[in-house]
Amino acid sequence: MASLAVIIMFWSVVVLVSVSAPACKGFYLPGSYMRTYSTGNEIYAKVNSLTSIETELPFSYYSLPYCEPVDGVKKSAENLGELLMGDQIDSSPYRFRMNLNESVYLCTTSSLNEGQVKLLKQRSRDLYQVNMILDNLPAMRYAKQNGVNIQWTGFPVGYTPPQSNDDYIINHLKFKVLVHEYEGKGVEIIGTGEEGMGVISEEDKKKASGFEIVGFEVTPCSIKYDPAVMTKLHMYDSFSPVACPNELDKFQIIREQERVSFTYEVEFVKSDIKWPSRWDAYLKMEGSRVHWFSILNSLMVIVFLAGIVFIIFLRTVRRDLTRYEELDKEAQAQMNEELSGWKLVVGDVFREPTHSKLLCVMVGDGIQITGMAVVTIVFAAFGFMSPASRGMLLTGMILLYLFLGIAAGYVGVRMWRTIKGTSQGWKSVAWSIACFFPGIVFAILTILNFILWGSKSTGAIPISLFFILLALWFCISVPLTLLGGLMGIRAEDITYPVRTNQIPREIPARKYPSWLLVLGAGTLPFGTLFIELFFILSSIWLGRFYYVFGFLLVVLTLLVVVCAEVSLVLTYMHLCVEDWKWWWKAFFASGSVALYVFLYSLNYLVFDLQSLSGPVSAILYIGYSLIMAIAIMLSTGTIGLLTSFYFVHYLFSSVKID
């Protein structure tokens, strides 16, 4: 397995190269090395796992009775992200010769047995798609759905007519390969894909003249051939082109004792599309088009609401501080006796919260998740996470999370030291930070993996990968978290501006539970997320490309601001009613957005994933949604708590206390 363990180094190299590269007419970071072909050069397509939006269980392409390459099936190098996503890229017998239009015979299967027929029918009715790749471009299919022309990647395994018990296999493919003539000058190319990384020199450019592939389209057909005629042919023999039939009796039916012949046609078409623009057709697909105006409208509403909250808050606090500090000492003492509010909890506001160790652990993990999300989205927004680099996004996120263990340990242990007033027990805190969130994820993934193993899906994580993940966890994340903890205990003390009384102050009774207000506060941060959340979920579960990372970066920035403001305002409100137990409430005031995210995910499952079939698919969906909700809770809760902590620290530092 070709793991992308040097991805952090790669990013550094890319930045250095882009800064130091000599002036040229163009610069492009495509995510894969540009390859040029001369007329007649052989190019072999690859096949990825079969996927379906109905089951979300990927299966190997060769689990069905398809033709295999002459020299056997060879697996392509897969990175960590591809393996975790269930991708299994294999070689295929589909051969193309540059600029040579031809009709080619592949093979004829032996008579289909009962097991093969049952499997083919099941895959056809579950709407499984064959995902083919040529020169790192997925095959794109144009289809008509409800009278609307749409573009989709891949092609179906088979076809089931409405109100029919018969199923027909797709056994003939018509490929259209778009090529652009490359003259080898005027552009600097940096490759970052399977071919490694390098810069094409002026001398290499002259040699690189030829044709580059800029589009890969497929039209699937089902054609009933005469096995007696087809078996006389050999693989890659030419035959007369055929038209796709419209009558069902001319389709290749799936039933026992049938022999299926596989053929394909290829047509090369010259195109004006240039290499840097070849992914535009995929990113502008109808299924993944973003409603720009809806997102902008949502952002404007949230900015407006956040502005109002911020202005009200500033006026209230400044008025209280001004009135309090303008009084002399005698008047302050009299005011303390007469007034209620945040000034009366001065001796309890920094009292140690319940379950303080758990709070420090969750804050540490929240820092790790937030840092991972911010860095990943920033790099994606600048184009470093190209869809051409399969699995790169997930691989980068995992490695970033591992290396950010040092920040998690530092913040979590420093908070523990601040709350406790001593560094005793910091190793236990650091260990807990390193194991808390990864342990939850590992437990959920293990349960889901047993389910996938039982279904014989390629989405199941291999045992070897389990050990690799464990090694990364305990050999990178845990030591770095302990190192961060060591730095945390050696950092400068955060001293409280006031002393804590020995006897806790009684909290006045309230007409309604404070947790009700805390849970309700999560609706405002959710307002910044829910529109973008729809497109993210569609990208994950409906196989659509997600590419608006610039908007996601804006949404993330706004979410951080809103979480900070909401938690800060609720903390102030609790202190005003003499409720000094603000630590956990500050965490969940913004962290409660995770509850709404999880409920929205269930709503999406019921109303937008109606095609999702079977309890296995539903369990997988709920399991992954739960991981996402927990990560969001830790991240947003940490933002809220740290903001509230520094606000309370500043507030009581600004008041003259005897």
C-alpha positions as CSV (number, residue, x, y, z in Angstrom):
1,M,0.0,0.0,0.0
2,A,1.5,3.3,-1.1
3,S,0.7,5.4,2.0
4,L,0.9,9.2,1.7
5,A,2.8,9.5,4.9
6,V,4.9,12.4,3.5
7,I,1.9,14.6,2.7
8,I,2.9,17.3,5.2
9,M,6.4,17.5,3.6
10,F,4.7,17.5,0.2
11,W,2.7,20.6,1.1
12,S,5.8,22.4,2.2
13,V,7.6,21.5,-1.0
14,V,4.7,22.7,-3.1
15,V,4.7,26.1,-1.4
16,L,8.5,26.4,-1.9
17,V,8.4,25.4,-5.6
18,S,5.5,27.7,-6.3
19,V,7.4,30.6,-4.7
20,S,10.7,29.9,-6.3
21,A,9.5,28.7,-9.7
22,P,10.8,30.8,-12.6
23,A,8.4,33.1,-14.5
24,C,6.4,31.3,-17.1
25,K,3.3,31.8,-19.1
26,G,1.2,29.5,-16.9
27,F,1.3,27.5,-13.6
28,Y,-0.9,24.6,-12.8
29,L,-1.2,22.2,-9.8
30,P,-3.6,19.5,-11.2
31,G,-3.3,16.8,-8.6
32,S,-1.8,14.3,-11.1
33,Y,1.1,14.3,-13.5
34,M,0.2,15.3,-17.1
35,R,0.8,12.5,-19.5
36,T,1.0,12.9,-23.3
37,Y,0.5,10.1,-25.8
38,S,1.5,9.6,-29.4
39,T,-0.8,8.2,-32.0
40,G,-1.1,4.4,-31.4
41,N,0.1,4.4,-27.8
42,E,-1.8,1.9,-25.7
43,I,-3.8,3.2,-22.7
44,Y,-5.5,0.8,-20.3
45,A,-8.5,1.9,-18.3
46,K,-8.8,1.0,-14.6
47,V,-11.9,0.0,-12.6
48,N,-12.8,1.1,-9.1
49,S,-15.2,-0.6,-6.7
50,L,-18.9,-1.0,-7.6
51,T,-21.0,1.6,-5.7
52,S,-24.6,2.3,-5.1
53,I,-26.6,5.1,-3.5
54,E,-29.1,2.6,-2.4
55,T,-26.9,0.4,-0.2
56,E,-23.7,2.5,0.4
57,L,-21.8,-0.9,0.4
58,P,-19.0,-0.9,-2.2
59,F,-18.0,-4.2,-3.8
60,S,-15.1,-5.4,-6.0
61,Y,-15.6,-5.0,-9.7
62,Y,-14.4,-8.6,-10.2
63,S,-17.0,-9.9,-7.8
64,L,-19.2,-10.1,-10.9
65,P,-18.4,-12.2,-14.0
66,Y,-16.6,-9.6,-16.0
67,C,-13.7,-10.1,-18.4
68,E,-10.3,-10.1,-16.8
69,P,-7.0,-8.8,-18.3
70,V,-4.8,-11.3,-20.1
71,D,-2.0,-11.0,-17.6
72,G,-4.3,-11.2,-14.6
73,V,-5.9,-8.6,-12.3
74,K,-3.4,-6.2,-10.8
75,K,-4.2,-3.8,-8.0
76,S,-3.2,-0.2,-8.2
77,A,-1.3,1.4,-5.4
78,E,-3.9,2.8,-2.9
79,N,-3.3,5.4,-0.2
80,L,-4.7,5.5,3.3
81,G,-7.7,7.6,2.3
82,E,-8.7,5.4,-0.6
83,L,-8.6,2.2,1.6
84,L,-10.7,3.8,4.2
85,M,-13.2,5.0,1.6
86,G,-13.6,1.5,0.3
87,D,-11.9,2.2,-3.1
88,Q,-10.3,-0.8,-4.8
89,I,-8.7,0.2,-8.1
90,D,-7.8,-2.7,-10.3
91,S,-6.5,-3.2,-13.8
92,S,-9.0,-3.9,-16.6
93,P,-8.9,-5.4,-20.1
94,Y,-10.3,-2.2,-21.7
95,R,-7.5,-1.1,-24.0
96,F,-7.4,2.1,-26.0
97,R,-5.0,3.1,-28.7
98,M,-4.5,6.8,-29.1
99,N,-6.5,8.3,-32.0
100,L,-7.5,4.9,-33.3
101,N,-11.3,4.5,-33.5
102,E,-12.2,0.8,-33.2
103,S,-14.8,-1.8,-32.2
104,V,-13.3,-4.5,-30.0
105,Y,-14.4,-7.9,-28.7
106,L,-13.3,-8.8,-25.1
107,C,-14.6,-12.2,-24.1
108,T,-17.6,-14.4,-23.7
109,T,-18.4,-15.8,-20.2
110,S,-19.1,-19.4,-19.5
111,S,-22.8,-20.3,-18.9
112,L,-24.1,-18.3,-15.9
113,N,-24.8,-20.4,-12.9
114,E,-27.5,-19.7,-10.2
115,G,-25.1,-17.8,-7.9
116,Q,-23.9,-15.5,-10.6
117,V,-27.4,-14.8,-11.9
118,K,-28.7,-14.0,-8.4
119,L,-25.7,-11.7,-7.8
120,L,-26.1,-9.9,-11.1
121,K,-29.8,-9.4,-10.5
122,Q,-29.2,-8.1,-7.0
123,R,-26.6,-5.6,-8.1
124,S,-28.7,-4.4,-11.0
125,R,-31.8,-3.8,-8.8
126,D,-29.7,-2.1,-6.2
127,L,-28.6,0.4,-8.9
128,Y,-24.9,-0.5,-8.6
129,Q,-22.6,1.6,-10.9
130,V,-19.3,0.5,-12.6
131,N,-16.7,3.2,-12.0
132,M,-14.1,3.2,-14.7
133,I,-11.0,5.5,-14.8
134,L,-8.9,6.5,-17.8
135,D,-5.8,8.6,-17.3
136,N,-7.1,9.5,-13.8
137,L,-10.5,10.7,-15.2
138,P,-13.7,8.9,-14.2
139,A,-16.0,7.8,-17.0
140,M,-18.9,10.3,-17.3
141,R,-22.3,9.3,-18.5
142,Y,-25.1,11.5,-19.8
143,A,-28.5,10.4,-18.9
144,K,-32.1,11.7,-18.9
145,Q,-34.0,11.7,-15.6
146,N,-37.6,13.0,-15.3
147,G,-37.1,14.9,-18.6
148,V,-33.9,16.6,-17.4
149,N,-30.5,16.0,-18.9
150,I,-28.0,15.1,-16.1
151,Q,-24.4,14.0,-16.0
152,W,-23.2,11.2,-13.8
153,T,-20.0,9.3,-13.2
154,G,-20.0,5.6,-14.0
155,F,-22.5,3.4,-15.7
156,P,-25.0,0.8,-14.3
157,V,-24.3,-2.9,-14.0
158,G,-27.7,-3.7,-15.5
159,Y,-31.1,-2.5,-16.4
160,T,-34.5,-3.5,-14.9
161,P,-37.5,-2.3,-16.8
162,P,-40.4,-0.9,-14.7
163,Q,-42.9,-3.6,-13.5
164,S,-40.7,-6.4,-14.8
165,N,-39.0,-9.4,-13.3
166,D,-36.4,-9.6,-16.0
167,D,-33.0,-7.9,-15.7
168,Y,-30.6,-7.1,-18.5
169,I,-26.8,-6.7,-18.2
170,I,-24.8,-3.9,-19.7
171,N,-22.3,-5.7,-22.0
172,H,-21.4,-3.1,-24.7
173,L,-19.8,0.2,-24.0
174,K,-19.4,3.1,-26.4
175,F,-16.5,5.3,-25.3
176,K,-15.8,8.8,-26.4
177,V,-12.3,10.0,-25.5
178,L,-11.7,13.8,-25.8
179,V,-8.1,14.6,-26.6
180,H,-6.2,17.9,-26.8
181,E,-3.0,18.3,-28.9
182,Y,-0.2,19.4,-26.6
183,E,2.7,21.3,-28.2
184,G,4.9,21.2,-25.1
185,K,5.4,24.9,-24.4
186,G,4.0,27.8,-22.5
187,V,3.0,26.1,-19.2
188,E,4.8,24.9,-16.2
189,I,3.5,21.6,-14.8
190,I,3.9,20.2,-11.4
191,G,2.6,16.6,-10.8
192,T,1.3,15.3,-7.5
193,G,-0.3,12.0,-8.4
194,E,0.6,8.4,-9.0
195,E,3.5,9.4,-11.2
196,G,5.3,11.2,-8.3
197,M,6.2,14.9,-8.3
198,G,8.4,16.8,-10.6
199,V,8.7,19.8,-12.9
200,I,8.9,19.4,-16.6
201,S,12.0,21.2,-17.9
202,E,12.3,23.0,-21.2
203,E,14.1,20.0,-22.8
204,D,11.4,17.6,-21.5
205,K,8.6,19.8,-22.9
206,K,9.9,19.4,-26.4
207,K,9.8,15.6,-26.0
208,A,6.4,15.8,-24.4
209,S,4.5,16.9,-27.5
210,G,1.6,14.7,-28.3
211,F,-2.0,14.3,-27.2
212,E,-3.4,14.6,-23.7
213,I,-6.7,13.1,-22.5
214,V,-9.2,15.8,-21.4
215,G,-12.5,13.9,-21.4
216,F,-13.8,10.4,-20.9
217,E,-17.5,9.7,-21.8
218,V,-19.4,6.4,-21.9
219,T,-22.7,5.3,-23.3
220,P,-23.8,1.9,-21.9
221,C,-25.8,-0.6,-24.0
222,S,-27.2,-4.1,-23.6
223,I,-26.9,-6.2,-26.7
224,K,-27.8,-9.9,-27.2
225,Y,-25.0,-11.6,-29.2
226,D,-24.9,-15.1,-30.7
227,P,-22.4,-17.0,-28.5
228,A,-21.6,-19.4,-31.3
229,V,-20.3,-16.5,-33.4
230,M,-18.7,-14.5,-30.7
231,T,-16.7,-17.4,-29.2
232,K,-14.8,-17.8,-32.5
233,L,-13.2,-14.4,-31.8
234,H,-10.2,-13.7,-29.6
235,M,-9.7,-10.8,-27.1
236,Y,-9.1,-7.5,-28.9
237,D,-10.3,-8.8,-32.3
238,S,-12.2,-6.2,-34.3
239,F,-15.8,-6.6,-35.3
240,S,-18.4,-4.4,-37.1
241,P,-19.8,-1.5,-35.0
242,V,-23.4,-2.1,-33.7
243,A,-26.1,0.3,-32.7
244,C,-27.7,0.2,-29.3
245,P,-31.0,-1.5,-29.6
246,N,-34.3,-0.1,-28.1
247,E,-36.3,-3.3,-28.1
248,L,-36.1,-5.5,-24.9
249,D,-35.9,-8.7,-26.9
250,K,-32.6,-7.6,-28.3
251,F,-31.1,-6.9,-24.8
252,Q,-28.9,-9.4,-23.1
253,I,-31.1,-11.0,-20.4
254,I,-29.6,-12.2,-17.1
255,R,-30.6,-15.8,-16.5
256,E,-29.1,-19.2,-16.0
257,Q,-27.2,-20.9,-18.8
258,E,-26.9,-17.6,-20.7
259,R,-23.4,-16.8,-22.1
260,V,-22.7,-13.1,-22.1
261,S,-20.3,-11.5,-24.6
262,F,-18.6,-8.2,-23.7
263,T,-17.6,-5.7,-26.4
264,Y,-16.8,-2.0,-26.6
265,E,-16.3,0.8,-29.1
266,V,-14.0,3.8,-28.8
267,E,-14.0,7.1,-30.6
268,F,-11.3,9.7,-30.2
269,V,-12.5,13.3,-30.6
270,K,-10.2,16.4,-30.7
271,S,-11.2,19.0,-28.2
272,D,-10.3,22.6,-27.4
273,I,-10.4,21.8,-23.6
274,K,-7.0,22.2,-22.1
275,W,-5.4,20.0,-19.4
276,P,-6.0,22.5,-16.5
277,S,-9.7,22.6,-17.4
278,R,-10.4,18.9,-17.9
279,W,-12.1,18.5,-14.4
280,D,-14.5,21.4,-15.0
281,A,-17.0,19.1,-16.6
282,Y,-17.2,17.0,-13.5
283,L,-17.3,19.9,-11.0
284,K,-20.1,21.6,-13.0
285,M,-22.3,18.5,-13.0
286,E,-26.0,19.1,-12.4
287,G,-26.1,16.9,-9.4
288,S,-23.5,18.9,-7.5
289,R,-24.3,22.5,-8.4
290,V,-24.5,24.7,-5.4
291,H,-27.3,27.1,-4.7
292,W,-25.0,30.2,-4.4
293,F,-27.7,32.7,-3.6
294,S,-29.2,30.5,-0.9
295,I,-25.8,30.2,0.9
296,L,-25.1,33.9,0.6
297,N,-28.6,34.7,1.9
298,S,-27.9,32.4,4.9
299,L,-24.6,34.0,5.6
300,M,-26.0,37.5,5.5
301,V,-28.8,36.5,8.0
302,I,-26.3,35.0,10.4
303,V,-23.9,38.0,10.2
304,F,-26.8,40.3,10.9
305,L,-28.0,38.3,14.0
306,A,-24.4,37.9,15.3
307,G,-23.9,41.6,14.9
308,I,-27.0,42.4,17.0
309,V,-26.0,40.0,19.7
310,F,-22.5,41.4,19.8
311,I,-23.6,45.0,20.0
312,I,-26.1,44.3,22.8
313,F,-23.5,42.4,24.8
314,L,-20.9,45.2,24.5
315,R,-23.3,47.9,25.6
316,T,-24.5,45.8,28.6
317,V,-21.1,44.8,29.9
318,R,-19.5,48.2,29.4
319,R,-22.4,49.9,31.2
320,D,-22.0,47.6,34.2
321,L,-18.3,48.0,34.4
322,T,-18.5,51.8,34.1
323,R,-21.1,52.1,36.9
324,Y,-19.2,49.8,39.1
325,E,-15.8,51.5,38.8
326,E,-17.1,55.0,39.1
327,L,-18.2,54.3,42.7
328,D,-15.9,54.8,45.7
329,K,-15.1,51.8,48.0
330,E,-18.0,52.5,50.4
331,A,-20.5,52.8,47.6
332,Q,-19.1,49.6,46.1
333,A,-19.6,47.7,49.3
334,Q,-23.2,49.1,49.6
335,M,-23.8,48.2,45.9
336,N,-22.6,44.6,46.5
337,E,-25.1,44.2,49.3
338,E,-28.0,45.7,47.3
339,L,-27.4,44.4,43.8
340,S,-27.6,40.9,42.4
341,G,-25.7,39.7,39.4
342,W,-22.4,38.6,38.2
343,K,-20.5,40.7,40.7
344,L,-21.8,38.6,43.6
345,V,-20.3,35.3,42.3
346,V,-16.8,36.8,42.4
347,G,-15.8,34.2,45.1
348,D,-17.2,31.2,43.2
349,V,-16.8,32.0,39.5
350,F,-13.4,30.1,39.2
351,R,-14.5,27.2,41.4
352,E,-13.4,23.8,39.9
353,P,-16.2,22.3,37.8
354,T,-17.5,18.8,38.2
355,H,-15.7,16.2,36.2
356,S,-12.9,18.6,35.4
357,K,-10.6,15.9,34.0
358,L,-13.2,15.0,31.4
359,L,-13.7,18.7,30.5
360,C,-10.0,19.1,29.9
361,V,-9.8,15.9,27.8
362,M,-12.7,17.1,25.6
363,V,-11.2,20.5,25.2
364,G,-7.9,19.0,24.1
365,D,-9.6,16.7,21.6
366,G,-11.6,19.7,20.4
367,I,-8.5,21.7,19.7
368,Q,-7.1,18.8,17.7
369,I,-10.3,18.4,15.6
370,T,-10.7,22.2,15.0
371,G,-7.1,22.5,13.9
372,M,-7.4,19.6,11.5
373,A,-10.6,21.1,10.0
374,V,-9.2,24.6,9.6
375,V,-5.9,23.5,8.0
376,T,-7.7,21.0,5.7
377,I,-10.3,23.4,4.5
378,V,-7.8,26.2,3.9
379,F,-5.6,23.9,1.8
380,A,-8.7,22.6,-0.1
381,A,-9.9,26.2,-0.7
382,F,-6.5,27.0,-2.3
383,G,-6.9,23.9,-4.6
384,F,-4.4,21.5,-3.0
385,M,-7.1,18.8,-2.5
386,S,-7.9,18.1,-6.1
387,P,-10.5,15.5,-6.9
388,A,-7.9,13.9,-9.1
389,S,-6.0,12.9,-6.0
390,R,-8.3,10.2,-4.7
391,G,-8.2,9.8,-1.0
392,M,-5.9,12.7,-0.5
393,L,-8.4,14.7,1.5
394,L,-9.1,11.9,4.0
395,T,-5.4,11.0,4.2
396,G,-4.4,14.6,4.9
397,M,-7.1,14.9,7.6
398,I,-5.8,11.8,9.4
399,L,-2.2,12.8,9.3
400,L,-3.0,16.4,10.4
401,Y,-5.0,15.0,13.3
402,L,-2.1,12.8,14.4
403,F,0.5,15.6,14.3
404,L,-1.9,18.1,16.0
405,G,-1.8,15.8,19.1
406,I,0.9,18.2,20.4
407,A,-1.5,21.1,20.4
408,A,-4.2,19.0,22.1
409,G,-1.9,17.9,24.8
410,Y,-0.6,21.4,25.4
411,V,-4.1,23.0,25.7
412,G,-5.7,20.2,27.7
413,V,-2.9,19.8,30.2
414,R,-2.5,23.6,30.6
415,M,-6.2,23.9,31.4
416,W,-6.0,21.0,33.9
417,R,-3.1,22.8,35.6
418,T,-5.1,26.1,35.7
419,I,-8.2,24.5,37.2
420,K,-6.3,22.3,39.7
421,G,-3.5,24.7,40.5
422,T,-1.0,21.9,40.3
423,S,0.5,19.8,37.5
424,Q,-0.1,16.5,39.4
425,G,-1.9,14.0,37.2
426,W,-1.0,15.6,33.9
427,K,0.2,12.3,32.4
428,S,-3.2,10.7,32.9
429,V,-4.9,13.7,31.3
430,A,-2.5,13.6,28.3
431,W,-3.1,9.9,27.9
432,S,-6.9,10.4,28.1
433,I,-6.7,13.1,25.5
434,A,-4.8,10.8,23.1
435,C,-7.3,8.0,23.6
436,F,-10.7,9.6,24.1
437,F,-12.0,10.7,20.7
438,P,-9.8,8.2,18.7
439,G,-11.1,5.4,21.0
440,I,-14.7,6.4,20.3
441,V,-14.1,6.4,16.6
442,F,-12.2,3.1,16.7
443,A,-15.0,1.4,18.7
444,I,-17.7,2.6,16.2
445,L,-15.6,1.7,13.2
446,T,-14.9,-1.7,14.6
447,I,-18.6,-2.5,15.0
448,L,-19.3,-1.1,11.5
449,N,-16.4,-3.1,10.1
450,F,-17.8,-6.4,11.4
451,I,-21.0,-5.5,9.6
452,L,-19.1,-4.8,6.3
453,W,-17.1,-8.0,6.6
454,G,-20.3,-9.9,7.0
455,S,-21.5,-8.3,3.8
456,K,-18.2,-9.0,2.0
457,S,-17.9,-5.4,1.0
458,T,-14.7,-3.7,-0.1
459,G,-15.6,-0.9,2.3
460,A,-14.4,-3.2,5.1
461,I,-11.1,-2.1,6.6
462,P,-8.5,-4.9,6.1
463,I,-6.8,-6.3,9.3
464,S,-3.5,-5.0,8.1
465,L,-4.9,-1.4,7.9
466,F,-6.3,-1.8,11.4
467,F,-2.7,-2.5,12.6
468,I,-1.4,0.5,10.6
469,L,-3.9,2.8,12.1
470,L,-3.1,1.5,15.6
471,A,0.6,2.0,14.9
472,L,0.0,5.6,13.7
473,W,-2.2,6.2,16.8
474,F,0.3,4.9,19.4
475,C,3.5,5.7,17.6
476,I,2.7,9.3,16.5
477,S,-0.4,10.7,18.2
478,V,0.2,9.5,21.7
479,P,3.9,10.5,22.0
480,L,3.1,13.9,20.5
481,T,0.2,14.4,22.9
482,L,2.4,13.6,25.8
483,L,5.0,16.0,24.5
484,G,2.3,18.7,24.2
485,G,1.3,18.0,27.8
486,L,4.9,18.4,28.9
487,M,5.0,21.7,27.2
488,G,1.7,22.6,28.9
489,I,3.0,22.1,32.4
490,R,6.1,24.2,31.6
491,A,4.1,27.0,30.2
492,E,3.5,30.2,32.1
493,D,0.8,30.0,34.8
494,I,-2.7,31.3,34.1
495,T,-3.6,32.9,37.4
496,Y,-7.1,33.8,38.5
497,P,-7.8,37.5,39.2
498,V,-9.9,36.7,42.3
499,R,-9.8,34.2,45.1
500,T,-12.2,31.3,45.5
501,N,-14.2,31.1,48.7
502,Q,-14.0,27.9,50.7
503,I,-17.8,27.6,51.0
504,P,-19.8,27.5,47.7
505,R,-22.4,30.2,47.3
506,E,-26.0,28.9,47.0
507,I,-27.4,29.3,43.5
508,P,-30.9,30.9,43.5
509,A,-33.8,28.8,42.3
510,R,-34.9,29.4,38.7
511,K,-38.3,29.0,37.1
512,Y,-36.9,27.0,34.2
513,P,-33.9,24.7,33.9
514,S,-30.7,26.4,32.6
515,W,-30.0,23.4,30.3
516,L,-33.1,24.3,28.3
517,L,-31.5,27.6,27.4
518,V,-28.2,25.9,26.6
519,L,-29.8,23.4,24.2
520,G,-31.7,26.2,22.5
521,A,-28.5,28.2,22.0
522,G,-27.3,25.5,19.5
523,T,-29.9,26.6,16.9
524,L,-27.9,29.8,16.0
525,P,-24.6,28.0,15.1
526,F,-26.7,25.4,13.3
527,G,-28.2,28.2,11.2
528,T,-24.7,28.8,9.7
529,L,-24.3,25.1,8.9
530,F,-27.5,23.6,7.7
531,I,-27.4,24.7,4.0
532,E,-23.8,23.7,3.6
533,L,-24.5,20.5,5.5
534,F,-26.9,19.4,2.8
535,F,-24.3,19.6,0.1
536,I,-21.7,17.8,2.3
537,L,-24.0,15.0,3.0
538,S,-24.9,14.7,-0.7
539,S,-21.2,14.6,-1.5
540,I,-20.7,11.7,0.9
541,W,-23.8,9.6,0.4
542,L,-24.9,10.4,-3.2
543,G,-21.5,10.2,-4.8
544,R,-21.4,13.9,-5.9
545,F,-18.3,16.0,-6.1
546,Y,-17.9,18.6,-3.4
547,Y,-15.8,21.5,-4.6
548,V,-16.9,24.8,-3.0
549,F,-14.3,24.8,-0.3
550,G,-14.0,28.5,-0.5
551,F,-17.6,28.8,0.7
552,L,-17.0,26.2,3.3
553,L,-14.1,28.2,4.6
554,V,-16.4,31.3,5.0
555,V,-19.0,29.1,6.7
556,L,-16.4,27.7,9.1
557,T,-15.1,31.2,9.9
558,L,-18.6,32.4,10.6
559,L,-19.4,29.3,12.7
560,V,-16.3,29.9,14.9
561,V,-17.5,33.6,15.5
562,V,-21.1,32.6,16.2
563,C,-20.1,29.7,18.6
564,A,-17.8,32.1,20.5
565,E,-20.5,34.8,20.7
566,V,-23.4,32.4,21.7
567,S,-21.3,30.8,24.4
568,L,-20.1,34.1,25.7
569,V,-23.6,35.7,25.9
570,L,-25.0,32.6,27.7
571,T,-22.2,32.6,30.2
572,Y,-22.9,36.3,31.0
573,M,-26.6,35.5,31.4
574,H,-25.9,32.7,33.8
575,L,-23.5,34.9,35.9
576,C,-26.1,37.6,36.0
577,V,-28.5,35.2,37.8
578,E,-25.8,34.2,40.2
579,D,-25.2,30.8,38.5
580,W,-21.4,30.3,38.9
581,K,-21.5,26.8,37.4
582,W,-20.7,28.1,33.9
583,W,-17.9,25.7,32.7
584,W,-20.0,22.9,31.2
585,K,-22.8,25.2,30.2
586,A,-20.3,27.3,28.2
587,F,-19.1,24.1,26.5
588,F,-22.5,22.8,25.5
589,A,-24.0,26.3,24.7
590,S,-22.1,26.1,21.4
591,G,-21.5,22.3,21.4
592,S,-25.2,21.6,21.4
593,V,-25.2,22.4,17.7
594,A,-24.0,18.7,17.3
595,L,-27.4,17.6,18.5
596,Y,-29.1,19.5,15.7
597,V,-26.6,18.2,13.1
598,F,-27.3,14.6,14.1
599,L,-31.1,15.2,14.0
600,Y,-30.6,16.8,10.6
601,S,-28.6,13.8,9.5
602,L,-31.6,11.6,10.5
603,N,-33.9,13.9,8.6
604,Y,-31.7,13.6,5.6
605,L,-31.8,9.8,5.9
606,V,-35.6,9.7,6.0
607,F,-36.4,12.3,3.4
608,D,-33.4,12.6,1.0
609,L,-32.0,9.1,1.1
610,Q,-35.3,7.3,0.5
611,S,-33.6,5.0,-1.9
612,L,-31.3,3.7,0.9
613,S,-32.3,0.1,1.4
614,G,-31.7,-2.4,4.2
615,P,-30.8,-2.2,7.9
616,V,-27.1,-2.6,7.1
617,S,-27.0,0.6,5.1
618,A,-29.0,2.5,7.7
619,I,-26.7,1.3,10.5
620,L,-23.6,2.4,8.5
621,Y,-25.2,5.9,7.9
622,I,-26.1,6.4,11.5
623,G,-22.7,5.2,12.7
624,Y,-20.8,7.6,10.5
625,S,-23.2,10.4,11.3
626,L,-22.6,9.8,15.0
627,I,-18.9,10.2,14.5
628,M,-19.4,13.4,12.7
629,A,-21.7,14.8,15.4
630,I,-19.3,13.9,18.2
631,A,-16.4,15.6,16.3
632,I,-18.6,18.8,15.8
633,M,-19.6,18.8,19.5
634,L,-16.0,18.6,20.7
635,S,-14.8,21.3,18.2
636,T,-17.6,23.8,18.7
637,G,-17.8,23.2,22.5
638,T,-14.1,23.9,22.8
639,I,-14.4,27.2,20.9
640,G,-17.3,28.2,23.2
641,L,-15.6,27.2,26.5
642,L,-12.2,28.9,25.7
643,T,-13.9,32.1,24.6
644,S,-16.0,32.1,27.8
645,F,-13.0,31.4,29.9
646,Y,-11.0,34.3,28.6
647,F,-14.1,36.5,28.8
648,V,-14.7,35.7,32.5
649,H,-11.0,36.1,33.2
650,Y,-11.0,39.5,31.6
651,L,-14.4,40.6,33.2
652,F,-13.2,39.9,36.7
653,S,-9.8,41.3,36.1
654,S,-11.4,44.6,35.1
655,V,-13.3,45.0,38.4
656,K,-11.6,46.4,41.6
657,I,-11.9,43.8,44.3
658,D,-10.8,44.2,47.9
